[in-house]
Structures are given as C-alpha cells and as structure tokens.
Amino acid sequence: MILVPKPHKLETKEGKLEAREFKISVDNEAIKYFDTFGGGELPLNVKKAEYNDAEKYNITIDAEGITVEYGDLAAAYRAYTTLTQILASEEVPFLTIEDYPDIPNRGYMIDISRGKIPNIEYLKELAEILADLKYNQLQLYMDSFVYEYAGFEEYWKDTQPLTKAEIKELDAFCKERFIELVPIQNSFGHMGAWTAKPEIAPLAITDAKGKPSQTLNPLLPGSLELIDKIYAGMLDAFSSDILNIGMDEPHELGMNETEEVCKEKGVGRVYTEHLNKVIDLARDKYGKKVMFFDDIVFKHPEELANIPKDAVVMQWGYEGEQHFDRNLALLKSHGLKFYVCPGTSMWGSLVGRMNNAILNITQAAESANYYGAEGFLLTEWGDDGHPQFPAITYLPLCVGGYASWNCGDHATEVNYQERRELLTTVKKYLDKFVYNCTSEKSLGDVVYRMGNAYILEELMFNGTQLVQCITRRYELTRERLEGFERIAKFGREMRAELDEVKADAVMLEECKANCDILILCCDLLLGRATKEQHDTVMGEFHRLWELKNHSVGQDIFADIVKSWVK
C-alpha cells in the first residue's frame, strides 16, 4: 500500500477488504467526492466529527466496511485522496488511520516569468497532482508580462499572457480541490521587464554602467504609484486574500540615486521603509494579507523590529545547509509570522540536484513544524529559460507534499531513517499515480539517480557547474571538463535505462529529453557535439515545450545552447 503523504497514525489489522465499490452513506455535501466509490453493497459511511484541528480525518476499514470521519470539508477531501490511494492497492488490509497536517499552509510556487508560461490545461493538471499530495496553496510567480494587466495592454499584447478569464478558471478549479491560488507580484527587485520600458525606466535605480536596472528606486513616489497600478490591473482575477509582494534581491539598492540616502539611513532602513509602504498599500487599499521574501532583512537583522506583525516573512534558502533553525528562531523571537521556502533544486541543473533537494525540503519542513511556521512553500524557479520539464520536477514536488504534511521528529537521528523511507515511498508513488509506470524498471528511481549527476562535477551553490559554463561561459578548466566527461558517460547510461521504461508517453519523453540535453551540453563543452545531435535534441525540446506551455520563452534556453554549436 503506497500512501503519500504518510499518515500520522496508521495501524493495520488482520483481515483484508475484498470490495472496491460500496454503498455510500454521506451526511452532507462531501458526497460529491465519495460517490466515485459507489456501486457496491459494503457500507462506506462518511460523517462529520467534532475535530478542532483543520483538515483532520480518520479512516477505519474492517469487516463492516469503511468509515470516514472528518472535521471540515477540506478534511473530507483529504480523506478522499487517501482513500483513493488505499483502494488502488492490490490488497487492502483492515486498518485505522488518524491523520492531520503538521503545517497549516502547504504551497508550491511555479515561476511563470522567465521562460515558461504554462497553458491552462497544464496548470489544471498540476493542481490535480498538488491536491492528491495534500498541498493547499499554489503560487504563481510574476515579474514580467505574463498576465494581461489592465492598463498595460501595450506591454503584453505580444507576449501570449495568461488571461483574466484563465486565471479565474484556474482559481475556481483550485478551490474545488481546496487549493488557494495566490499571486506573487514582485514589487521592488526583479522588475527588469518593466524598467526596460522607456516611460518606466526613470523609476529604476541605474546600474554600474548608468543603465536602468531591474530595481525600482524606492525614493521616487512614482515607484509606489506604478506598483499600485500593477496591483489594480491584476488582483481582481484572484479570489485569495493573500498577496506575495516578492521584494527579494533589489541588488542595486545603495547605488547611484540611492547611495546618499542609504549611507545616511542604512540600506536596511531604506528597504524596510519601502516594504512598509507596499504592505500598507496592499493591506489598506486591496485588503490583502501580505507575505514577502526575506533575504534583505536577514542581511540587516536590526530591521526585523520594523516589520509589521501582520505580514508573513518568507524564509527562503535552497541548499541542504540552509540555516532554517537559526533564522526561524530569530523570526519567532520578534513575534513575526513566517513560512519556510525550500526549493526543488531543479533550476540551473537540467536534471535536478535530488539529494540536495531532499535535504533542503525535509529540513525546511522539520524546522517549520518545530518553530510553528504559518506555512511551507516549495519553490520552482525558471532561471536561464526554465529548461527543466515537469516530469523530473515531480520527484521533489512529491517530497515536499510528504514532508510538509507529516514532518517527522526534528533534530534526531530518527530523521535519516524517515528520509530513506520517504524517498522509497515517493518513487513508488510516482510510478503508480503520476508516471503510470508499468515496467519492471522504475521511472521514479531512474529520475532520482539521474538527478544526482551533479555529484560527479565540481559542486557549486544554487545550480551546477555544467549549466553555469553553458549559460555564463565560466572558464573551462581541466577539472571542470573532467567532471563533464563523467557526467556525459553517466547521462548515456541513464538514457539507456530510460529506454527500458514503460510509462506515460509524454512524461517519459520529457525525462529522455532532459537527459539528452544534459548529454548535449556536456558534448558541446567537450567540443564533440555535432549539429545533427543538437538539432535532434533541441527539436524534441521545442516539441515538448509546446505541449504544456505557450510557445513564447522557449528560445531563451535554446539560443544559449545554439551559441555553442560550431
């Protein structure tokens, strides 16, 4: 029996369930979930219970049938997703389950601004997977013209944006599955698409070359007016009362136009003054609960005292050694609300950094539970054109769902065994419920091992040497080339194993495509790739891209790769 996330309490008993269809008895609107199990004679009784914990449910299976008790309608839906997994097993033992989430808000963030703009059909497919994994939040990251912002029609008319109608459709689809659709609209740094417009450029801090940077100048009233207009042009598409305002990485703050004031007040104070203005705008004018990424305040921890207590601080970090414990303890000591934000470790890697992802995600979740976080947000960024396909991203996505629902004991040696169990179960879950793998060879296992190719090269922060050499033309030292030779050999071995797998056609093709791109990039750097190899591999990349995404954006990564072809 494969259950992801793992229930908090599961006790199996002697005897097994013979039926797969039941006589349904449901006491209220939860019938719309459980009636899919109807058609038999054995009772399936679903009833509301007086549970104080949100999303708490119990399941009992015995000779008398199945009994489901739930605290609220969201809990009934969570019980339904668990029961679906149970009844998909070849044998179902008599059992009792008591289950509830350790972290109240469990989200996944997908970057739709730096390459891929997913189509509405894929976003719904993603929401289905999230719901099955008991996530209850989906955040869409936006820092460019990926939405049809009212009042900025000239900016997005040629960018194939998601429409207001599509966002509303996705919002309703998510709600039916007890997922809250939350916008992330950056409001300080990462505004390069906006500041590239001649009429907005004067609002940017200039960079070292005197050009408009990606960071708004917080000293200019027009910057807040721009943010207000952006919010007015997009927030009415989302029913959520939450707004993530971003606010991360305003790298140019303290330069040029802001240098004098930042020297006088300090960079941290200038940042928090702008932060408070944006929070006030979002809260007072738009009625939003605000969250923001915390990298600048942790560079200036003296400013933690100036963060409003009703804002949510998003503590992010994507390496296995991220200091979640230290940082959450500090946030808690200031009486602040906070989320943890680990990453999938997919960007900058082509096939992932799986061991890093597992450690980063599980440590984040354990720390969040221990320190009483408001939530957990697993982030999937699109650096360098977002070349990673969803099929390989689903492994850390499943790890995040598992770890944020049932976090395990914090800071004990028990964790290592729990992580081994988590990984084994996640692979089996992927094969059965996501990849539809029917071969003896496990696609989940191949994806996991393929995603550790990075261990064969010189390790680096927040990505891989291979991708950095391809995208940023790092020096091709002897040590790096030796690493790429090892990765190329390993990649070809993984590619041969993928040929032994039988699974969902598109997902298998996505895994093969990312493996082929990995090999191609190694061969390009080693000077032995052919134009025919490039054209075949990247032709498949383009074909698969357009199955789940708008056509724009695919040339960002493709052009980088093409620049290496001789």
C-alpha positions as CSV (number, residue, x, y, z in Angstrom):
1,M,0.0,0.0,0.0
2,I,1.5,3.3,-1.1
3,L,0.4,6.4,0.8
4,V,1.9,9.8,0.1
5,P,1.9,11.8,2.3
6,K,2.4,9.2,5.1
7,P,-0.5,9.4,7.6
8,H,0.4,10.4,11.1
9,K,-1.1,7.2,12.6
10,L,-1.6,4.0,10.7
11,E,-2.4,0.7,12.3
12,T,-3.1,-2.4,10.2
13,K,-5.0,-5.4,11.5
14,E,-5.7,-8.9,10.5
15,G,-8.1,-9.4,7.6
16,K,-8.4,-7.6,4.3
17,L,-11.0,-5.7,2.3
18,E,-12.5,-7.6,-0.7
19,A,-14.7,-4.8,-2.2
20,R,-13.7,-1.8,-4.4
21,E,-17.3,-0.5,-4.8
22,F,-19.5,0.5,-1.9
23,K,-22.9,1.5,-0.7
24,I,-22.3,5.2,0.0
25,S,-23.7,7.0,3.1
26,V,-22.6,10.6,3.4
27,D,-24.1,13.1,5.8
28,N,-23.7,16.3,3.7
29,E,-22.0,17.9,0.7
30,A,-19.0,15.6,0.9
31,I,-21.0,13.2,-1.2
32,K,-19.5,14.8,-4.3
33,Y,-16.1,13.3,-3.5
34,F,-17.0,9.8,-2.3
35,D,-19.8,8.9,-4.8
36,T,-17.0,7.9,-7.2
37,F,-16.6,4.7,-5.0
38,G,-20.3,3.8,-5.3
39,G,-21.9,0.7,-6.9
40,G,-21.4,-2.0,-4.3
41,E,-23.1,-3.3,-1.2
42,L,-20.5,-3.0,1.5
43,P,-21.1,0.3,3.5
44,L,-18.9,3.4,3.1
45,N,-20.0,5.8,5.8
46,V,-18.8,9.3,5.7
47,K,-19.7,11.6,8.6
48,K,-18.7,14.9,10.2
49,A,-16.9,14.7,13.6
50,E,-16.2,17.4,16.2
51,Y,-12.5,17.8,15.5
52,N,-10.8,21.0,16.4
53,D,-7.9,20.6,14.0
54,A,-8.4,21.8,10.5
55,E,-8.1,19.1,7.8
56,K,-8.1,16.3,10.4
57,Y,-9.8,13.0,9.4
58,N,-10.0,9.3,10.5
59,I,-10.5,6.2,8.3
60,T,-11.4,2.8,9.6
61,I,-11.6,-0.3,7.4
62,D,-12.9,-3.5,8.8
63,A,-15.3,-6.4,8.0
64,E,-18.2,-3.9,8.4
65,G,-16.9,-1.7,5.6
66,I,-15.3,1.7,5.6
67,T,-15.9,4.6,8.0
68,V,-14.6,8.1,7.3
69,E,-14.8,10.9,9.9
70,Y,-13.7,14.4,9.1
71,G,-13.5,17.8,10.8
72,D,-14.3,20.1,7.9
73,L,-15.0,19.8,4.2
74,A,-11.3,20.2,3.4
75,A,-10.6,17.3,5.7
76,A,-13.2,15.2,3.9
77,Y,-11.4,15.9,0.6
78,R,-8.0,14.9,2.2
79,A,-9.6,11.7,3.4
80,Y,-10.9,11.1,-0.1
81,T,-7.4,11.5,-1.6
82,T,-6.0,9.0,0.9
83,L,-8.8,6.5,0.3
84,T,-8.2,6.7,-3.4
85,Q,-4.6,5.6,-2.8
86,I,-5.7,2.9,-0.4
87,L,-8.2,1.4,-2.8
88,A,-5.7,1.4,-5.7
89,S,-3.7,-1.2,-3.8
90,E,-3.8,-4.8,-4.8
91,E,-4.6,-5.8,-1.2
92,V,-6.2,-3.5,1.4
93,P,-5.7,-4.6,5.0
94,F,-8.1,-3.8,7.7
95,L,-6.7,-0.6,9.2
96,T,-7.3,2.6,11.2
97,I,-5.8,6.0,10.2
98,E,-5.7,9.2,12.2
99,D,-4.3,12.0,10.1
100,Y,-3.9,15.8,10.1
101,P,-1.3,18.2,8.7
102,D,1.7,19.4,10.7
103,I,1.9,22.7,8.8
104,P,-1.4,24.5,8.1
105,N,-0.4,26.1,4.7
106,R,1.5,23.8,2.3
107,G,2.2,25.5,-1.0
108,Y,4.0,25.1,-4.3
109,M,5.3,28.0,-6.3
110,I,6.0,27.9,-10.1
111,D,7.9,30.6,-11.9
112,I,5.9,31.7,-15.0
113,S,8.0,34.7,-15.8
114,R,11.5,33.5,-17.0
115,G,10.7,31.2,-19.8
116,K,7.6,29.0,-19.5
117,I,4.1,30.4,-19.3
118,P,2.2,27.2,-18.7
119,N,-1.1,26.8,-20.5
120,I,-4.3,26.5,-18.6
121,E,-4.7,22.8,-19.3
122,Y,-1.3,22.0,-17.7
123,L,-1.9,24.3,-14.7
124,K,-5.1,22.3,-14.0
125,E,-3.1,19.0,-14.4
126,L,-0.6,20.4,-11.9
127,A,-3.4,21.4,-9.5
128,E,-4.7,17.8,-9.6
129,I,-1.3,16.5,-8.6
130,L,-0.9,19.0,-5.8
131,A,-4.4,18.1,-4.5
132,D,-3.5,14.4,-4.4
133,L,-0.4,15.3,-2.4
134,K,-2.5,17.4,0.0
135,Y,-1.0,20.8,-0.9
136,N,-3.4,23.6,-0.2
137,Q,-1.8,26.5,-2.0
138,L,-0.4,27.2,-5.5
139,Q,1.5,30.4,-6.0
140,L,2.2,31.9,-9.5
141,Y,5.4,34.0,-9.6
142,M,5.2,37.0,-12.0
143,D,7.8,39.7,-12.7
144,S,7.2,40.2,-16.4
145,F,4.2,40.5,-18.8
146,V,2.8,37.0,-18.3
147,Y,-0.7,38.3,-17.4
148,E,-2.9,40.7,-19.2
149,Y,-2.5,43.5,-16.7
150,A,-5.3,46.1,-17.1
151,G,-3.9,49.4,-18.0
152,F,-0.7,47.9,-19.6
153,E,-2.1,46.5,-22.8
154,E,0.7,47.7,-24.9
155,Y,3.2,45.8,-22.8
156,W,1.6,42.3,-23.0
157,K,-0.2,42.3,-26.4
158,D,2.6,40.2,-28.0
159,T,3.7,38.1,-25.0
160,Q,0.9,35.4,-25.0
161,P,-0.1,36.1,-21.4
162,L,-2.4,34.2,-19.2
163,T,-5.8,36.0,-19.4
164,K,-8.0,37.1,-16.6
165,A,-10.6,34.6,-17.7
166,E,-8.0,31.8,-17.5
167,I,-6.8,32.9,-14.0
168,K,-10.4,32.9,-12.8
169,E,-11.0,29.5,-14.3
170,L,-7.9,28.1,-12.6
171,D,-8.8,29.8,-9.4
172,A,-12.2,28.1,-9.4
173,F,-10.6,24.7,-10.3
174,C,-8.2,25.0,-7.4
175,K,-10.9,26.0,-5.0
176,E,-12.8,22.8,-5.8
177,R,-9.7,20.9,-4.6
178,F,-9.1,23.1,-1.5
179,I,-6.1,24.8,-3.1
180,E,-5.8,28.6,-2.8
181,L,-4.4,30.3,-5.9
182,V,-2.0,33.1,-4.7
183,P,-0.3,35.7,-6.9
184,I,3.3,36.6,-6.4
185,Q,3.8,40.1,-8.0
186,N,7.3,41.4,-7.5
187,S,7.3,45.0,-6.3
188,F,10.9,46.1,-5.9
189,G,13.7,44.0,-7.4
190,H,13.3,41.7,-10.4
191,M,11.3,44.4,-12.3
192,G,13.6,44.4,-15.3
193,A,10.8,43.7,-17.8
194,W,9.0,46.8,-16.5
195,T,12.0,49.1,-16.2
196,A,13.1,48.3,-19.8
197,K,10.1,50.3,-20.9
198,P,11.2,53.9,-21.8
199,E,8.4,55.5,-19.8
200,I,9.2,53.4,-16.7
201,A,13.0,53.5,-17.0
202,P,13.3,56.7,-15.0
203,L,11.8,54.9,-12.0
204,A,14.7,52.5,-11.9
205,I,18.0,52.8,-9.9
206,T,20.7,52.9,-12.5
207,D,23.4,50.2,-12.5
208,A,27.2,50.5,-12.6
209,K,27.0,51.3,-16.3
210,G,24.4,54.1,-15.8
211,K,21.6,52.0,-17.4
212,P,18.2,51.4,-15.8
213,S,18.5,48.4,-13.6
214,Q,15.9,45.8,-12.6
215,T,15.4,47.5,-9.2
216,L,12.8,50.3,-8.7
217,N,14.0,53.4,-6.9
218,P,12.1,53.4,-3.6
219,L,12.8,57.1,-3.1
220,L,10.6,58.1,-6.0
221,P,6.8,58.4,-5.4
222,G,6.3,57.1,-8.9
223,S,7.6,53.7,-7.9
224,L,4.8,53.1,-5.5
225,E,2.3,54.6,-8.0
226,L,3.5,52.0,-10.5
227,I,3.1,49.2,-8.1
228,D,-0.4,50.4,-7.2
229,K,-1.3,50.5,-10.9
230,I,0.1,46.9,-11.4
231,Y,-1.9,45.6,-8.4
232,A,-5.1,47.3,-9.7
233,G,-4.6,45.7,-13.1
234,M,-4.3,42.1,-11.8
235,L,-5.5,41.4,-8.3
236,D,-9.2,41.2,-9.1
237,A,-8.5,38.0,-11.1
238,F,-7.6,36.2,-7.8
239,S,-10.1,35.4,-5.1
240,S,-7.3,34.8,-2.5
241,D,-6.9,37.4,0.3
242,I,-3.2,36.7,0.2
243,L,-0.7,38.6,-1.9
244,N,3.0,37.7,-2.1
245,I,4.8,41.0,-2.9
246,G,8.2,39.4,-3.6
247,M,10.6,42.2,-2.6
248,D,13.7,39.9,-3.0
249,E,17.1,40.8,-4.4
250,P,16.9,44.5,-5.1
251,H,20.6,44.3,-5.9
252,E,21.1,47.9,-6.9
253,L,19.7,49.4,-3.7
254,G,22.5,51.6,-2.3
255,M,23.9,52.5,-5.7
256,N,23.8,55.8,-7.6
257,E,20.5,57.6,-7.0
258,T,20.0,55.8,-3.7
259,E,23.6,55.9,-2.5
260,E,23.4,59.1,-0.4
261,V,20.2,58.2,1.5
262,C,21.4,54.6,2.0
263,K,24.6,55.9,3.6
264,E,22.6,58.2,5.8
265,K,19.9,55.8,6.9
266,G,21.4,52.4,6.1
267,V,20.3,50.1,3.3
268,G,18.2,48.1,5.7
269,R,16.2,51.1,6.8
270,V,15.6,52.3,3.2
271,Y,14.4,48.8,2.3
272,T,12.0,48.4,5.2
273,E,10.6,51.9,4.7
274,H,9.7,50.9,1.1
275,L,8.5,47.5,2.3
276,N,6.1,49.1,4.8
277,K,4.7,51.4,2.1
278,V,4.0,48.4,-0.2
279,I,2.5,46.4,2.7
280,D,0.2,49.3,3.7
281,L,-0.9,49.7,0.0
282,A,-1.7,46.0,-0.3
283,R,-3.4,45.8,3.0
284,D,-5.3,49.1,3.3
285,K,-6.3,49.6,-0.4
286,Y,-6.6,46.0,-1.6
287,G,-7.5,44.1,1.6
288,K,-4.6,41.7,1.3
289,K,-2.7,39.7,3.8
290,V,0.9,40.3,2.7
291,M,3.9,38.0,2.5
292,F,7.4,38.8,1.2
293,F,10.8,37.1,0.7
294,D,13.2,37.8,3.5
295,D,16.8,38.0,2.1
296,I,17.3,41.7,2.6
297,V,16.0,41.8,6.2
298,F,18.4,38.9,7.1
299,K,21.3,41.0,5.7
300,H,20.1,43.7,8.1
301,P,18.6,41.9,11.0
302,E,18.3,45.1,13.1
303,E,15.4,45.9,10.8
304,L,13.3,42.9,11.9
305,A,11.8,45.2,14.6
306,N,10.4,47.3,11.8
307,I,8.4,44.6,10.0
308,P,4.6,44.7,10.6
309,K,3.4,41.8,12.8
310,D,0.6,41.1,10.3
311,A,3.0,40.4,7.4
312,V,4.4,37.0,6.7
313,V,8.1,36.7,6.3
314,M,9.1,34.1,3.7
315,Q,12.4,32.5,4.9
316,W,14.0,31.1,1.8
317,G,17.1,29.1,1.0
318,Y,17.8,26.3,-1.4
319,E,20.9,24.5,-0.1
320,G,21.0,21.5,2.2
321,E,22.9,23.6,4.7
322,Q,20.4,26.5,4.8
323,H,20.2,27.9,8.4
324,F,16.4,27.4,8.8
325,D,16.8,26.7,12.5
326,R,18.8,29.9,13.3
327,N,16.6,32.1,11.1
328,L,13.3,30.8,12.3
329,A,14.3,31.1,15.9
330,L,15.2,34.8,15.3
331,L,11.9,35.5,13.5
332,K,9.9,33.8,16.3
333,S,11.8,35.9,18.9
334,H,10.5,39.0,17.2
335,G,6.9,37.7,17.2
336,L,6.7,37.6,13.4
337,K,4.7,35.2,11.2
338,F,6.8,33.2,8.8
339,Y,6.8,30.5,6.1
340,V,9.8,28.3,5.1
341,C,10.6,28.3,1.4
342,P,12.9,25.5,0.2
343,G,13.4,24.7,-3.5
344,T,13.1,21.8,-5.9
345,S,16.8,22.2,-6.8
346,M,15.8,21.9,-10.5
347,W,16.8,25.2,-12.0
348,G,20.4,25.6,-13.1
349,S,20.7,21.8,-13.3
350,L,18.8,20.3,-16.3
351,V,18.0,17.1,-14.4
352,G,18.0,18.3,-10.8
353,R,20.1,18.1,-7.7
354,M,18.0,15.4,-6.0
355,N,20.0,14.7,-2.8
356,N,20.3,18.4,-2.2
357,A,16.5,18.9,-2.7
358,I,15.6,16.1,-0.3
359,L,17.8,17.5,2.4
360,N,16.7,21.1,1.8
361,I,13.0,20.3,1.7
362,T,12.9,17.9,4.7
363,Q,15.0,20.2,6.9
364,A,12.8,23.2,6.0
365,A,9.6,21.2,6.9
366,E,11.0,19.9,10.1
367,S,12.2,23.4,11.2
368,A,8.8,24.9,10.2
369,N,6.9,22.4,12.3
370,Y,9.3,22.8,15.3
371,Y,9.1,26.6,15.3
372,G,5.5,27.0,14.5
373,A,5.6,28.3,10.9
374,E,2.4,29.6,9.2
375,G,3.3,27.7,6.1
376,F,5.7,25.9,3.7
377,L,6.2,27.0,0.1
378,L,8.2,24.8,-2.2
379,T,9.7,27.0,-5.0
380,E,10.3,26.1,-8.6
381,W,12.3,28.8,-10.4
382,G,12.9,29.3,-14.1
383,D,16.4,30.6,-14.3
384,D,18.1,30.5,-17.7
385,G,14.8,29.9,-19.6
386,H,13.2,27.2,-17.4
387,P,14.5,24.2,-19.5
388,Q,13.6,21.5,-16.9
389,F,10.4,19.6,-17.8
390,P,7.7,18.8,-15.2
391,A,8.3,15.0,-15.2
392,I,11.6,15.4,-13.4
393,T,10.3,18.1,-11.1
394,Y,7.6,15.8,-9.8
395,L,10.0,14.0,-7.5
396,P,10.9,16.9,-5.3
397,L,7.3,18.0,-5.6
398,C,6.2,14.7,-4.0
399,V,8.9,15.0,-1.4
400,G,7.5,18.5,-0.5
401,G,4.0,17.2,-0.2
402,Y,5.0,14.3,2.0
403,A,7.4,16.3,4.2
404,S,5.1,19.3,4.8
405,W,2.1,17.2,5.8
406,N,4.0,14.8,8.1
407,C,7.2,16.5,9.1
408,G,8.8,13.9,11.3
409,D,10.8,14.4,14.5
410,H,13.1,17.4,14.4
411,A,16.8,17.2,15.1
412,T,17.1,13.5,15.9
413,E,18.9,10.6,14.3
414,V,15.4,9.1,13.5
415,N,15.2,11.6,10.6
416,Y,17.7,9.7,8.5
417,Q,15.6,6.5,8.5
418,E,12.5,8.6,7.9
419,R,14.1,10.2,4.8
420,R,15.1,6.8,3.4
421,E,11.5,5.7,3.9
422,L,10.2,8.9,2.3
423,L,12.4,8.5,-0.8
424,T,11.5,4.9,-1.3
425,T,7.8,5.6,-0.9
426,V,7.9,8.7,-3.2
427,K,9.5,6.7,-6.0
428,K,6.7,4.1,-5.8
429,Y,4.0,6.7,-5.6
430,L,5.4,8.4,-8.7
431,D,5.5,5.2,-10.7
432,K,1.9,4.2,-9.8
433,F,0.0,7.5,-9.6
434,V,1.9,10.0,-11.7
435,Y,4.1,8.3,-14.2
436,N,1.8,5.3,-14.8
437,C,4.9,3.2,-15.0
438,T,4.2,-0.4,-16.0
439,S,7.7,-1.8,-16.5
440,E,9.9,-3.6,-14.0
441,K,12.4,-0.7,-14.4
442,S,11.2,2.2,-12.1
443,L,11.0,5.6,-13.8
444,G,10.9,7.2,-10.3
445,D,14.2,5.5,-9.5
446,V,15.9,6.5,-12.7
447,V,14.7,10.1,-12.3
448,Y,16.1,10.2,-8.8
449,R,19.5,8.7,-9.8
450,M,19.7,10.8,-13.0
451,G,19.1,13.9,-10.8
452,N,22.3,13.2,-8.9
453,A,24.6,13.7,-11.9
454,Y,25.7,17.0,-10.3
455,I,27.7,15.0,-7.7
456,L,30.1,14.0,-10.5
457,E,31.3,17.5,-11.1
458,E,32.7,20.4,-9.0
459,L,29.9,21.3,-6.6
460,M,28.6,24.8,-6.5
461,F,25.9,27.0,-4.9
462,N,22.3,27.1,-6.3
463,G,23.0,25.2,-9.5
464,T,25.6,23.1,-11.4
465,Q,28.9,23.9,-13.0
466,L,27.7,22.4,-16.2
467,V,24.8,24.8,-16.6
468,Q,26.9,27.8,-15.4
469,C,29.5,27.0,-18.1
470,I,26.9,26.7,-20.8
471,T,24.9,29.8,-19.8
472,R,27.5,32.1,-18.3
473,R,30.6,30.8,-20.0
474,Y,32.6,30.0,-16.9
475,E,36.2,29.1,-17.6
476,L,36.5,25.5,-18.9
477,T,39.2,24.3,-16.5
478,R,40.7,20.8,-16.7
479,E,38.8,19.8,-13.5
480,R,35.5,21.0,-14.9
481,L,36.0,19.3,-18.2
482,E,36.8,16.0,-16.4
483,G,33.6,16.4,-14.5
484,F,31.6,16.9,-17.7
485,E,33.2,13.8,-19.1
486,R,32.0,11.8,-16.1
487,I,28.5,13.4,-16.4
488,A,28.3,12.6,-20.2
489,K,29.1,8.9,-19.5
490,F,26.7,8.8,-16.6
491,G,24.0,10.5,-18.7
492,R,24.3,8.0,-21.5
493,E,23.9,5.2,-19.0
494,M,20.8,6.8,-17.6
495,R,19.5,7.3,-21.1
496,A,19.9,3.6,-21.9
497,E,17.9,2.8,-18.7
498,L,15.1,5.1,-19.8
499,D,14.8,3.1,-22.9
500,E,13.9,0.1,-20.7
501,V,11.0,2.0,-19.0
502,K,7.3,1.8,-20.0
503,A,5.3,4.7,-18.6
504,D,3.1,7.7,-19.6
505,A,4.4,8.6,-23.1
506,V,4.8,12.4,-22.6
507,M,6.3,12.1,-19.1
508,L,8.8,9.5,-20.3
509,E,9.6,11.7,-23.3
510,E,10.2,14.7,-21.0
511,C,12.7,12.6,-18.9
512,K,14.5,11.4,-22.0
513,A,14.6,15.0,-23.4
514,N,16.2,16.5,-20.3
515,C,18.7,13.6,-20.2
516,D,19.6,14.2,-23.9
517,I,20.0,17.9,-23.2
518,L,22.4,17.1,-20.3
519,I,24.5,14.9,-22.6
520,L,24.4,17.5,-25.4
521,C,25.6,20.3,-23.1
522,C,28.5,18.1,-21.9
523,D,29.4,17.2,-25.5
524,L,29.2,20.9,-26.5
525,L,31.6,21.9,-23.8
526,L,33.9,19.0,-24.6
527,G,33.9,20.1,-28.2
528,R,32.5,16.9,-29.8
529,A,28.8,17.7,-30.3
530,T,27.5,17.6,-33.9
531,K,25.0,19.9,-35.5
532,E,22.8,16.9,-36.1
533,Q,22.9,15.9,-32.4
534,H,22.0,19.5,-31.5
535,D,19.1,19.7,-34.0
536,T,17.6,16.4,-32.9
537,V,17.8,17.1,-29.2
538,M,16.6,20.7,-29.4
539,G,13.9,19.8,-31.9
540,E,12.4,17.4,-29.2
541,F,12.8,20.2,-26.6
542,H,10.7,22.5,-28.7
543,R,8.0,19.9,-29.4
544,L,7.6,19.0,-25.7
545,W,7.6,22.6,-24.6
546,E,4.6,23.5,-26.7
547,L,2.5,20.6,-25.3
548,K,2.2,22.3,-21.9
549,N,3.3,25.9,-22.4
550,H,2.6,28.9,-24.5
551,S,5.1,29.0,-27.4
552,V,6.9,32.1,-26.1
553,G,10.0,31.8,-24.0
554,Q,11.5,28.6,-25.4
555,D,14.2,30.4,-27.3
556,I,15.8,31.8,-24.1
557,F,17.5,28.4,-23.3
558,A,17.6,27.2,-26.9
559,D,19.5,30.3,-28.1
560,I,22.1,29.8,-25.3
561,V,22.7,26.2,-26.4
562,K,22.8,27.1,-30.1
563,S,25.5,29.6,-29.5
564,W,27.9,26.7,-28.7
565,V,27.3,24.9,-32.0
566,K,30.2,25.1,-34.4
